[in-house]
Amino acid sequence: MADWLTILLSIILSTIASLTVAYNLQERRWRRRFQALLSTLRTYRDVNRAARKLGRRPRRRYIVVEILSEEPLPMDEVERAIKSVVREYLGVAGLASSGVSLVYYDEGRGRGVVRVSQEYRYQVLGLLGLLRRVGDSRVLVIPLAVTGSIKRAKRFLG
């Protein structure tokens, strides 16, 4: 009778062991499938986010600058000088994609607002410091602030 009992116990234990192994294998399969599904969803989310970004118009930043010069400077000369320094260092393609333009300039006070694409704001800030001549006048360009709206930029102007 003890032999039957040991055989029965060994059968039960081996069945439990094989069921445990099968359960662990199945659980691993499900876990791998679940991880693959999560990875696919993350990839889809990232691709979807990138596609939405491509469809947007570029965000702009407004740089408030003060231009110290020996004499008052006309707006068109200042804009031409800013664009030429950007073209010199970033090239024609960089100038086009940066979207640099002087949107407002007070000739009497020597303050203005430069509009630039968000991706190029730091490059243009650095290049404004390299601007030394506008026409025949020596100048010093001092960036005062960088804002996201023209309304706030005009507030900085006073």
Chimera marker file (.cmm) of the C-alpha trace (Angstrom):
<marker_set name="trace">
<marker id="1" x="0.000" y="0.000" z="0.000" r="1" g="1" b="0" radius="0.5"/>
<marker id="2" x="2.890" y="2.351" z="0.713" r="1" g="1" b="0" radius="0.5"/>
<marker id="3" x="4.142" y="1.714" z="-2.833" r="1" g="1" b="0" radius="0.5"/>
<marker id="4" x="0.806" y="2.837" z="-4.289" r="1" g="1" b="0" radius="0.5"/>
<marker id="5" x="0.813" y="5.894" z="-2.110" r="1" g="1" b="0" radius="0.5"/>
<marker id="6" x="4.335" y="6.913" z="-3.154" r="1" g="1" b="0" radius="0.5"/>
<marker id="7" x="3.504" y="6.276" z="-6.809" r="1" g="1" b="0" radius="0.5"/>
<marker id="8" x="0.330" y="8.362" z="-6.506" r="1" g="1" b="0" radius="0.5"/>
<marker id="9" x="2.207" y="11.153" z="-4.728" r="1" g="1" b="0" radius="0.5"/>
<marker id="10" x="4.973" y="11.126" z="-7.339" r="1" g="1" b="0" radius="0.5"/>
<marker id="11" x="2.375" y="11.271" z="-10.152" r="1" g="1" b="0" radius="0.5"/>
<marker id="12" x="0.621" y="14.201" z="-8.457" r="1" g="1" b="0" radius="0.5"/>
<marker id="13" x="3.893" y="16.021" z="-7.832" r="1" g="1" b="0" radius="0.5"/>
<marker id="14" x="5.142" y="15.467" z="-11.378" r="1" g="1" b="0" radius="0.5"/>
<marker id="15" x="1.789" y="16.698" z="-12.735" r="1" g="1" b="0" radius="0.5"/>
<marker id="16" x="2.002" y="19.798" z="-10.558" r="1" g="1" b="0" radius="0.5"/>
<marker id="17" x="5.600" y="20.378" z="-11.665" r="1" g="1" b="0" radius="0.5"/>
<marker id="18" x="4.732" y="20.001" z="-15.358" r="1" g="1" b="0" radius="0.5"/>
<marker id="19" x="1.706" y="22.288" z="-14.953" r="1" g="1" b="0" radius="0.5"/>
<marker id="20" x="3.929" y="24.861" z="-13.227" r="1" g="1" b="0" radius="0.5"/>
<marker id="21" x="6.467" y="24.679" z="-16.058" r="1" g="1" b="0" radius="0.5"/>
<marker id="22" x="3.694" y="24.967" z="-18.644" r="1" g="1" b="0" radius="0.5"/>
<marker id="23" x="2.186" y="27.926" z="-16.776" r="1" g="1" b="0" radius="0.5"/>
<marker id="24" x="5.570" y="29.674" z="-16.604" r="1" g="1" b="0" radius="0.5"/>
<marker id="25" x="6.168" y="29.126" z="-20.331" r="1" g="1" b="0" radius="0.5"/>
<marker id="26" x="2.692" y="30.408" z="-21.172" r="1" g="1" b="0" radius="0.5"/>
<marker id="27" x="3.170" y="33.386" z="-18.875" r="1" g="1" b="0" radius="0.5"/>
<marker id="28" x="6.471" y="34.222" z="-20.596" r="1" g="1" b="0" radius="0.5"/>
<marker id="29" x="4.786" y="34.007" z="-23.993" r="1" g="1" b="0" radius="0.5"/>
<marker id="30" x="2.005" y="36.350" z="-22.874" r="1" g="1" b="0" radius="0.5"/>
<marker id="31" x="4.492" y="38.707" z="-21.263" r="1" g="1" b="0" radius="0.5"/>
<marker id="32" x="6.532" y="38.839" z="-24.515" r="1" g="1" b="0" radius="0.5"/>
<marker id="33" x="3.381" y="39.461" z="-26.539" r="1" g="1" b="0" radius="0.5"/>
<marker id="34" x="2.309" y="42.167" z="-24.128" r="1" g="1" b="0" radius="0.5"/>
<marker id="35" x="5.764" y="43.820" z="-24.277" r="1" g="1" b="0" radius="0.5"/>
<marker id="36" x="5.678" y="43.687" z="-28.086" r="1" g="1" b="0" radius="0.5"/>
<marker id="37" x="2.239" y="45.275" z="-28.060" r="1" g="1" b="0" radius="0.5"/>
<marker id="38" x="3.430" y="48.036" z="-25.705" r="1" g="1" b="0" radius="0.5"/>
<marker id="39" x="6.472" y="48.645" z="-27.881" r="1" g="1" b="0" radius="0.5"/>
<marker id="40" x="4.283" y="48.893" z="-30.969" r="1" g="1" b="0" radius="0.5"/>
<marker id="41" x="1.985" y="51.343" z="-29.215" r="1" g="1" b="0" radius="0.5"/>
<marker id="42" x="4.947" y="53.478" z="-28.111" r="1" g="1" b="0" radius="0.5"/>
<marker id="43" x="6.320" y="53.487" z="-31.655" r="1" g="1" b="0" radius="0.5"/>
<marker id="44" x="2.896" y="54.415" z="-33.021" r="1" g="1" b="0" radius="0.5"/>
<marker id="45" x="2.578" y="57.213" z="-30.476" r="1" g="1" b="0" radius="0.5"/>
<marker id="46" x="6.035" y="58.576" z="-31.319" r="1" g="1" b="0" radius="0.5"/>
<marker id="47" x="5.411" y="58.403" z="-35.065" r="1" g="1" b="0" radius="0.5"/>
<marker id="48" x="2.013" y="60.003" z="-34.636" r="1" g="1" b="0" radius="0.5"/>
<marker id="49" x="3.504" y="62.802" z="-32.516" r="1" g="1" b="0" radius="0.5"/>
<marker id="50" x="6.247" y="63.410" z="-35.097" r="1" g="1" b="0" radius="0.5"/>
<marker id="51" x="3.704" y="63.490" z="-37.917" r="1" g="1" b="0" radius="0.5"/>
<marker id="52" x="1.618" y="66.037" z="-36.032" r="1" g="1" b="0" radius="0.5"/>
<marker id="53" x="4.713" y="68.178" z="-35.505" r="1" g="1" b="0" radius="0.5"/>
<marker id="54" x="5.467" y="68.112" z="-39.232" r="1" g="1" b="0" radius="0.5"/>
<marker id="55" x="1.980" y="69.335" z="-40.013" r="1" g="1" b="0" radius="0.5"/>
<marker id="56" x="2.238" y="72.352" z="-37.723" r="1" g="1" b="0" radius="0.5"/>
<marker id="57" x="3.446" y="75.716" z="-38.824" r="1" g="1" b="0" radius="0.5"/>
<marker id="58" x="6.790" y="76.599" z="-37.258" r="1" g="1" b="0" radius="0.5"/>
<marker id="59" x="6.648" y="78.317" z="-33.880" r="1" g="1" b="0" radius="0.5"/>
<marker id="60" x="8.137" y="81.770" z="-33.704" r="1" g="1" b="0" radius="0.5"/>
<marker id="61" x="10.088" y="83.655" z="-31.099" r="1" g="1" b="0" radius="0.5"/>
<marker id="62" x="10.540" y="87.386" z="-30.822" r="1" g="1" b="0" radius="0.5"/>
<marker id="63" x="13.876" y="88.826" z="-29.762" r="1" g="1" b="0" radius="0.5"/>
<marker id="64" x="13.754" y="92.329" z="-28.308" r="1" g="1" b="0" radius="0.5"/>
<marker id="65" x="16.988" y="94.156" z="-29.119" r="1" g="1" b="0" radius="0.5"/>
<marker id="66" x="18.528" y="97.523" z="-28.450" r="1" g="1" b="0" radius="0.5"/>
<marker id="67" x="20.894" y="98.845" z="-31.093" r="1" g="1" b="0" radius="0.5"/>
<marker id="68" x="23.434" y="101.374" z="-29.886" r="1" g="1" b="0" radius="0.5"/>
<marker id="69" x="24.816" y="103.461" z="-32.733" r="1" g="1" b="0" radius="0.5"/>
<marker id="70" x="26.423" y="106.815" z="-33.391" r="1" g="1" b="0" radius="0.5"/>
<marker id="71" x="23.402" y="108.078" z="-35.359" r="1" g="1" b="0" radius="0.5"/>
<marker id="72" x="19.776" y="106.971" z="-35.930" r="1" g="1" b="0" radius="0.5"/>
<marker id="73" x="19.505" y="104.052" z="-38.349" r="1" g="1" b="0" radius="0.5"/>
<marker id="74" x="16.691" y="103.390" z="-40.827" r="1" g="1" b="0" radius="0.5"/>
<marker id="75" x="14.709" y="100.163" z="-40.402" r="1" g="1" b="0" radius="0.5"/>
<marker id="76" x="15.506" y="98.737" z="-43.842" r="1" g="1" b="0" radius="0.5"/>
<marker id="77" x="19.272" y="99.071" z="-43.308" r="1" g="1" b="0" radius="0.5"/>
<marker id="78" x="19.062" y="97.379" z="-39.913" r="1" g="1" b="0" radius="0.5"/>
<marker id="79" x="17.021" y="94.494" z="-41.334" r="1" g="1" b="0" radius="0.5"/>
<marker id="80" x="19.404" y="94.134" z="-44.275" r="1" g="1" b="0" radius="0.5"/>
<marker id="81" x="22.400" y="93.996" z="-41.880" r="1" g="1" b="0" radius="0.5"/>
<marker id="82" x="20.740" y="91.388" z="-39.636" r="1" g="1" b="0" radius="0.5"/>
<marker id="83" x="19.862" y="89.204" z="-42.631" r="1" g="1" b="0" radius="0.5"/>
<marker id="84" x="23.351" y="89.528" z="-44.086" r="1" g="1" b="0" radius="0.5"/>
<marker id="85" x="25.057" y="88.385" z="-40.861" r="1" g="1" b="0" radius="0.5"/>
<marker id="86" x="22.658" y="85.422" z="-40.609" r="1" g="1" b="0" radius="0.5"/>
<marker id="87" x="23.249" y="84.537" z="-44.282" r="1" g="1" b="0" radius="0.5"/>
<marker id="88" x="27.024" y="84.798" z="-43.785" r="1" g="1" b="0" radius="0.5"/>
<marker id="89" x="27.122" y="82.277" z="-40.935" r="1" g="1" b="0" radius="0.5"/>
<marker id="90" x="24.089" y="80.018" z="-41.560" r="1" g="1" b="0" radius="0.5"/>
<marker id="91" x="23.991" y="80.191" z="-45.347" r="1" g="1" b="0" radius="0.5"/>
<marker id="92" x="21.059" y="80.909" z="-47.622" r="1" g="1" b="0" radius="0.5"/>
<marker id="93" x="19.169" y="77.809" z="-46.514" r="1" g="1" b="0" radius="0.5"/>
<marker id="94" x="19.683" y="78.730" z="-42.854" r="1" g="1" b="0" radius="0.5"/>
<marker id="95" x="18.447" y="82.245" z="-43.522" r="1" g="1" b="0" radius="0.5"/>
<marker id="96" x="15.331" y="80.916" z="-45.233" r="1" g="1" b="0" radius="0.5"/>
<marker id="97" x="14.497" y="78.307" z="-42.595" r="1" g="1" b="0" radius="0.5"/>
<marker id="98" x="15.226" y="80.632" z="-39.671" r="1" g="1" b="0" radius="0.5"/>
<marker id="99" x="12.676" y="83.153" z="-40.936" r="1" g="1" b="0" radius="0.5"/>
<marker id="100" x="14.618" y="86.113" z="-39.546" r="1" g="1" b="0" radius="0.5"/>
<marker id="101" x="12.923" y="89.476" z="-40.005" r="1" g="1" b="0" radius="0.5"/>
<marker id="102" x="12.777" y="92.804" z="-38.216" r="1" g="1" b="0" radius="0.5"/>
<marker id="103" x="9.078" y="93.232" z="-37.466" r="1" g="1" b="0" radius="0.5"/>
<marker id="104" x="9.279" y="96.466" z="-35.479" r="1" g="1" b="0" radius="0.5"/>
<marker id="105" x="11.930" y="99.143" z="-35.073" r="1" g="1" b="0" radius="0.5"/>
<marker id="106" x="11.860" y="102.509" z="-33.321" r="1" g="1" b="0" radius="0.5"/>
<marker id="107" x="14.558" y="104.595" z="-35.019" r="1" g="1" b="0" radius="0.5"/>
<marker id="108" x="14.594" y="107.252" z="-32.299" r="1" g="1" b="0" radius="0.5"/>
<marker id="109" x="15.202" y="104.889" z="-29.385" r="1" g="1" b="0" radius="0.5"/>
<marker id="110" x="17.133" y="102.277" z="-31.342" r="1" g="1" b="0" radius="0.5"/>
<marker id="111" x="14.990" y="99.400" z="-30.114" r="1" g="1" b="0" radius="0.5"/>
<marker id="112" x="13.330" y="96.736" z="-32.193" r="1" g="1" b="0" radius="0.5"/>
<marker id="113" x="11.825" y="93.266" z="-32.388" r="1" g="1" b="0" radius="0.5"/>
<marker id="114" x="13.365" y="90.480" z="-34.479" r="1" g="1" b="0" radius="0.5"/>
<marker id="115" x="11.141" y="87.521" z="-35.385" r="1" g="1" b="0" radius="0.5"/>
<marker id="116" x="12.864" y="84.139" z="-35.717" r="1" g="1" b="0" radius="0.5"/>
<marker id="117" x="11.893" y="80.476" z="-35.928" r="1" g="1" b="0" radius="0.5"/>
<marker id="118" x="12.020" y="78.675" z="-32.586" r="1" g="1" b="0" radius="0.5"/>
<marker id="119" x="14.685" y="76.206" z="-33.729" r="1" g="1" b="0" radius="0.5"/>
<marker id="120" x="17.106" y="79.017" z="-34.633" r="1" g="1" b="0" radius="0.5"/>
<marker id="121" x="16.595" y="81.366" z="-31.685" r="1" g="1" b="0" radius="0.5"/>
<marker id="122" x="19.914" y="80.594" z="-29.992" r="1" g="1" b="0" radius="0.5"/>
<marker id="123" x="21.914" y="80.790" z="-33.215" r="1" g="1" b="0" radius="0.5"/>
<marker id="124" x="20.355" y="84.133" z="-34.119" r="1" g="1" b="0" radius="0.5"/>
<marker id="125" x="20.948" y="85.462" z="-30.590" r="1" g="1" b="0" radius="0.5"/>
<marker id="126" x="24.620" y="84.625" z="-30.978" r="1" g="1" b="0" radius="0.5"/>
<marker id="127" x="24.794" y="86.108" z="-34.466" r="1" g="1" b="0" radius="0.5"/>
<marker id="128" x="23.215" y="89.391" z="-33.336" r="1" g="1" b="0" radius="0.5"/>
<marker id="129" x="26.223" y="89.844" z="-31.078" r="1" g="1" b="0" radius="0.5"/>
<marker id="130" x="28.486" y="89.588" z="-34.133" r="1" g="1" b="0" radius="0.5"/>
<marker id="131" x="26.758" y="92.465" z="-35.917" r="1" g="1" b="0" radius="0.5"/>
<marker id="132" x="29.200" y="95.406" z="-35.807" r="1" g="1" b="0" radius="0.5"/>
<marker id="133" x="28.250" y="97.625" z="-38.767" r="1" g="1" b="0" radius="0.5"/>
<marker id="134" x="24.993" y="98.836" z="-40.242" r="1" g="1" b="0" radius="0.5"/>
<marker id="135" x="25.707" y="100.843" z="-43.348" r="1" g="1" b="0" radius="0.5"/>
<marker id="136" x="28.566" y="103.171" z="-42.427" r="1" g="1" b="0" radius="0.5"/>
<marker id="137" x="27.771" y="103.284" z="-38.696" r="1" g="1" b="0" radius="0.5"/>
<marker id="138" x="29.360" y="101.177" z="-36.000" r="1" g="1" b="0" radius="0.5"/>
<marker id="139" x="26.743" y="99.451" z="-33.860" r="1" g="1" b="0" radius="0.5"/>
<marker id="140" x="26.372" y="97.292" z="-30.786" r="1" g="1" b="0" radius="0.5"/>
<marker id="141" x="23.326" y="94.997" z="-30.647" r="1" g="1" b="0" radius="0.5"/>
<marker id="142" x="22.113" y="94.113" z="-27.151" r="1" g="1" b="0" radius="0.5"/>
<marker id="143" x="19.402" y="91.418" z="-26.865" r="1" g="1" b="0" radius="0.5"/>
<marker id="144" x="17.021" y="92.389" z="-24.065" r="1" g="1" b="0" radius="0.5"/>
<marker id="145" x="14.503" y="89.534" z="-24.048" r="1" g="1" b="0" radius="0.5"/>
<marker id="146" x="13.152" y="86.543" z="-25.960" r="1" g="1" b="0" radius="0.5"/>
<marker id="147" x="9.386" y="86.083" z="-25.911" r="1" g="1" b="0" radius="0.5"/>
<marker id="148" x="6.771" y="83.946" z="-27.583" r="1" g="1" b="0" radius="0.5"/>
<marker id="149" x="4.375" y="86.721" z="-28.572" r="1" g="1" b="0" radius="0.5"/>
<marker id="150" x="4.704" y="90.045" z="-30.314" r="1" g="1" b="0" radius="0.5"/>
<marker id="151" x="2.429" y="91.613" z="-27.705" r="1" g="1" b="0" radius="0.5"/>
<marker id="152" x="4.812" y="90.769" z="-24.868" r="1" g="1" b="0" radius="0.5"/>
<marker id="153" x="7.790" y="91.858" z="-26.981" r="1" g="1" b="0" radius="0.5"/>
<marker id="154" x="6.217" y="95.288" z="-27.461" r="1" g="1" b="0" radius="0.5"/>
<marker id="155" x="5.687" y="95.495" z="-23.685" r="1" g="1" b="0" radius="0.5"/>
<marker id="156" x="9.456" y="95.162" z="-23.248" r="1" g="1" b="0" radius="0.5"/>
<marker id="157" x="9.928" y="98.088" z="-25.583" r="1" g="1" b="0" radius="0.5"/>
<marker id="158" x="7.934" y="100.328" z="-23.229" r="1" g="1" b="0" radius="0.5"/>
<link id1="1" id2="2" r="1" g="1" b="0" radius="0.2"/>
<link id1="2" id2="3" r="1" g="1" b="0" radius="0.2"/>
<link id1="3" id2="4" r="1" g="1" b="0" radius="0.2"/>
<link id1="4" id2="5" r="1" g="1" b="0" radius="0.2"/>
<link id1="5" id2="6" r="1" g="1" b="0" radius="0.2"/>
<link id1="6" id2="7" r="1" g="1" b="0" radius="0.2"/>
<link id1="7" id2="8" r="1" g="1" b="0" radius="0.2"/>
<link id1="8" id2="9" r="1" g="1" b="0" radius="0.2"/>
<link id1="9" id2="10" r="1" g="1" b="0" radius="0.2"/>
<link id1="10" id2="11" r="1" g="1" b="0" radius="0.2"/>
<link id1="11" id2="12" r="1" g="1" b="0" radius="0.2"/>
<link id1="12" id2="13" r="1" g="1" b="0" radius="0.2"/>
<link id1="13" id2="14" r="1" g="1" b="0" radius="0.2"/>
<link id1="14" id2="15" r="1" g="1" b="0" radius="0.2"/>
<link id1="15" id2="16" r="1" g="1" b="0" radius="0.2"/>
<link id1="16" id2="17" r="1" g="1" b="0" radius="0.2"/>
<link id1="17" id2="18" r="1" g="1" b="0" radius="0.2"/>
<link id1="18" id2="19" r="1" g="1" b="0" radius="0.2"/>
<link id1="19" id2="20" r="1" g="1" b="0" radius="0.2"/>
<link id1="20" id2="21" r="1" g="1" b="0" radius="0.2"/>
<link id1="21" id2="22" r="1" g="1" b="0" radius="0.2"/>
<link id1="22" id2="23" r="1" g="1" b="0" radius="0.2"/>
<link id1="23" id2="24" r="1" g="1" b="0" radius="0.2"/>
<link id1="24" id2="25" r="1" g="1" b="0" radius="0.2"/>
<link id1="25" id2="26" r="1" g="1" b="0" radius="0.2"/>
<link id1="26" id2="27" r="1" g="1" b="0" radius="0.2"/>
<link id1="27" id2="28" r="1" g="1" b="0" radius="0.2"/>
<link id1="28" id2="29" r="1" g="1" b="0" radius="0.2"/>
<link id1="29" id2="30" r="1" g="1" b="0" radius="0.2"/>
<link id1="30" id2="31" r="1" g="1" b="0" radius="0.2"/>
<link id1="31" id2="32" r="1" g="1" b="0" radius="0.2"/>
<link id1="32" id2="33" r="1" g="1" b="0" radius="0.2"/>
<link id1="33" id2="34" r="1" g="1" b="0" radius="0.2"/>
<link id1="34" id2="35" r="1" g="1" b="0" radius="0.2"/>
<link id1="35" id2="36" r="1" g="1" b="0" radius="0.2"/>
<link id1="36" id2="37" r="1" g="1" b="0" radius="0.2"/>
<link id1="37" id2="38" r="1" g="1" b="0" radius="0.2"/>
<link id1="38" id2="39" r="1" g="1" b="0" radius="0.2"/>
<link id1="39" id2="40" r="1" g="1" b="0" radius="0.2"/>
<link id1="40" id2="41" r="1" g="1" b="0" radius="0.2"/>
<link id1="41" id2="42" r="1" g="1" b="0" radius="0.2"/>
<link id1="42" id2="43" r="1" g="1" b="0" radius="0.2"/>
<link id1="43" id2="44" r="1" g="1" b="0" radius="0.2"/>
<link id1="44" id2="45" r="1" g="1" b="0" radius="0.2"/>
<link id1="45" id2="46" r="1" g="1" b="0" radius="0.2"/>
<link id1="46" id2="47" r="1" g="1" b="0" radius="0.2"/>
<link id1="47" id2="48" r="1" g="1" b="0" radius="0.2"/>
<link id1="48" id2="49" r="1" g="1" b="0" radius="0.2"/>
<link id1="49" id2="50" r="1" g="1" b="0" radius="0.2"/>
<link id1="50" id2="51" r="1" g="1" b="0" radius="0.2"/>
<link id1="51" id2="52" r="1" g="1" b="0" radius="0.2"/>
<link id1="52" id2="53" r="1" g="1" b="0" radius="0.2"/>
<link id1="53" id2="54" r="1" g="1" b="0" radius="0.2"/>
<link id1="54" id2="55" r="1" g="1" b="0" radius="0.2"/>
<link id1="55" id2="56" r="1" g="1" b="0" radius="0.2"/>
<link id1="56" id2="57" r="1" g="1" b="0" radius="0.2"/>
<link id1="57" id2="58" r="1" g="1" b="0" radius="0.2"/>
<link id1="58" id2="59" r="1" g="1" b="0" radius="0.2"/>
<link id1="59" id2="60" r="1" g="1" b="0" radius="0.2"/>
<link id1="60" id2="61" r="1" g="1" b="0" radius="0.2"/>
<link id1="61" id2="62" r="1" g="1" b="0" radius="0.2"/>
<link id1="62" id2="63" r="1" g="1" b="0" radius="0.2"/>
<link id1="63" id2="64" r="1" g="1" b="0" radius="0.2"/>
<link id1="64" id2="65" r="1" g="1" b="0" radius="0.2"/>
<link id1="65" id2="66" r="1" g="1" b="0" radius="0.2"/>
<link id1="66" id2="67" r="1" g="1" b="0" radius="0.2"/>
<link id1="67" id2="68" r="1" g="1" b="0" radius="0.2"/>
<link id1="68" id2="69" r="1" g="1" b="0" radius="0.2"/>
<link id1="69" id2="70" r="1" g="1" b="0" radius="0.2"/>
<link id1="70" id2="71" r="1" g="1" b="0" radius="0.2"/>
<link id1="71" id2="72" r="1" g="1" b="0" radius="0.2"/>
<link id1="72" id2="73" r="1" g="1" b="0" radius="0.2"/>
<link id1="73" id2="74" r="1" g="1" b="0" radius="0.2"/>
<link id1="74" id2="75" r="1" g="1" b="0" radius="0.2"/>
<link id1="75" id2="76" r="1" g="1" b="0" radius="0.2"/>
<link id1="76" id2="77" r="1" g="1" b="0" radius="0.2"/>
<link id1="77" id2="78" r="1" g="1" b="0" radius="0.2"/>
<link id1="78" id2="79" r="1" g="1" b="0" radius="0.2"/>
<link id1="79" id2="80" r="1" g="1" b="0" radius="0.2"/>
<link id1="80" id2="81" r="1" g="1" b="0" radius="0.2"/>
<link id1="81" id2="82" r="1" g="1" b="0" radius="0.2"/>
<link id1="82" id2="83" r="1" g="1" b="0" radius="0.2"/>
<link id1="83" id2="84" r="1" g="1" b="0" radius="0.2"/>
<link id1="84" id2="85" r="1" g="1" b="0" radius="0.2"/>
<link id1="85" id2="86" r="1" g="1" b="0" radius="0.2"/>
<link id1="86" id2="87" r="1" g="1" b="0" radius="0.2"/>
<link id1="87" id2="88" r="1" g="1" b="0" radius="0.2"/>
<link id1="88" id2="89" r="1" g="1" b="0" radius="0.2"/>
<link id1="89" id2="90" r="1" g="1" b="0" radius="0.2"/>
<link id1="90" id2="91" r="1" g="1" b="0" radius="0.2"/>
<link id1="91" id2="92" r="1" g="1" b="0" radius="0.2"/>
<link id1="92" id2="93" r="1" g="1" b="0" radius="0.2"/>
<link id1="93" id2="94" r="1" g="1" b="0" radius="0.2"/>
<link id1="94" id2="95" r="1" g="1" b="0" radius="0.2"/>
<link id1="95" id2="96" r="1" g="1" b="0" radius="0.2"/>
<link id1="96" id2="97" r="1" g="1" b="0" radius="0.2"/>
<link id1="97" id2="98" r="1" g="1" b="0" radius="0.2"/>
<link id1="98" id2="99" r="1" g="1" b="0" radius="0.2"/>
<link id1="99" id2="100" r="1" g="1" b="0" radius="0.2"/>
<link id1="100" id2="101" r="1" g="1" b="0" radius="0.2"/>
<link id1="101" id2="102" r="1" g="1" b="0" radius="0.2"/>
<link id1="102" id2="103" r="1" g="1" b="0" radius="0.2"/>
<link id1="103" id2="104" r="1" g="1" b="0" radius="0.2"/>
<link id1="104" id2="105" r="1" g="1" b="0" radius="0.2"/>
<link id1="105" id2="106" r="1" g="1" b="0" radius="0.2"/>
<link id1="106" id2="107" r="1" g="1" b="0" radius="0.2"/>
<link id1="107" id2="108" r="1" g="1" b="0" radius="0.2"/>
<link id1="108" id2="109" r="1" g="1" b="0" radius="0.2"/>
<link id1="109" id2="110" r="1" g="1" b="0" radius="0.2"/>
<link id1="110" id2="111" r="1" g="1" b="0" radius="0.2"/>
<link id1="111" id2="112" r="1" g="1" b="0" radius="0.2"/>
<link id1="112" id2="113" r="1" g="1" b="0" radius="0.2"/>
<link id1="113" id2="114" r="1" g="1" b="0" radius="0.2"/>
<link id1="114" id2="115" r="1" g="1" b="0" radius="0.2"/>
<link id1="115" id2="116" r="1" g="1" b="0" radius="0.2"/>
<link id1="116" id2="117" r="1" g="1" b="0" radius="0.2"/>
<link id1="117" id2="118" r="1" g="1" b="0" radius="0.2"/>
<link id1="118" id2="119" r="1" g="1" b="0" radius="0.2"/>
<link id1="119" id2="120" r="1" g="1" b="0" radius="0.2"/>
<link id1="120" id2="121" r="1" g="1" b="0" radius="0.2"/>
<link id1="121" id2="122" r="1" g="1" b="0" radius="0.2"/>
<link id1="122" id2="123" r="1" g="1" b="0" radius="0.2"/>
<link id1="123" id2="124" r="1" g="1" b="0" radius="0.2"/>
<link id1="124" id2="125" r="1" g="1" b="0" radius="0.2"/>
<link id1="125" id2="126" r="1" g="1" b="0" radius="0.2"/>
<link id1="126" id2="127" r="1" g="1" b="0" radius="0.2"/>
<link id1="127" id2="128" r="1" g="1" b="0" radius="0.2"/>
<link id1="128" id2="129" r="1" g="1" b="0" radius="0.2"/>
<link id1="129" id2="130" r="1" g="1" b="0" radius="0.2"/>
<link id1="130" id2="131" r="1" g="1" b="0" radius="0.2"/>
<link id1="131" id2="132" r="1" g="1" b="0" radius="0.2"/>
<link id1="132" id2="133" r="1" g="1" b="0" radius="0.2"/>
<link id1="133" id2="134" r="1" g="1" b="0" radius="0.2"/>
<link id1="134" id2="135" r="1" g="1" b="0" radius="0.2"/>
<link id1="135" id2="136" r="1" g="1" b="0" radius="0.2"/>
<link id1="136" id2="137" r="1" g="1" b="0" radius="0.2"/>
<link id1="137" id2="138" r="1" g="1" b="0" radius="0.2"/>
<link id1="138" id2="139" r="1" g="1" b="0" radius="0.2"/>
<link id1="139" id2="140" r="1" g="1" b="0" radius="0.2"/>
<link id1="140" id2="141" r="1" g="1" b="0" radius="0.2"/>
<link id1="141" id2="142" r="1" g="1" b="0" radius="0.2"/>
<link id1="142" id2="143" r="1" g="1" b="0" radius="0.2"/>
<link id1="143" id2="144" r="1" g="1" b="0" radius="0.2"/>
<link id1="144" id2="145" r="1" g="1" b="0" radius="0.2"/>
<link id1="145" id2="146" r="1" g="1" b="0" radius="0.2"/>
<link id1="146" id2="147" r="1" g="1" b="0" radius="0.2"/>
<link id1="147" id2="148" r="1" g="1" b="0" radius="0.2"/>
<link id1="148" id2="149" r="1" g="1" b="0" radius="0.2"/>
<link id1="149" id2="150" r="1" g="1" b="0" radius="0.2"/>
<link id1="150" id2="151" r="1" g="1" b="0" radius="0.2"/>
<link id1="151" id2="152" r="1" g="1" b="0" radius="0.2"/>
<link id1="152" id2="153" r="1" g="1" b="0" radius="0.2"/>
<link id1="153" id2="154" r="1" g="1" b="0" radius="0.2"/>
<link id1="154" id2="155" r="1" g="1" b="0" radius="0.2"/>
<link id1="155" id2="156" r="1" g="1" b="0" radius="0.2"/>
<link id1="156" id2="157" r="1" g="1" b="0" radius="0.2"/>
<link id1="157" id2="158" r="1" g="1" b="0" radius="0.2"/>
</marker_set>
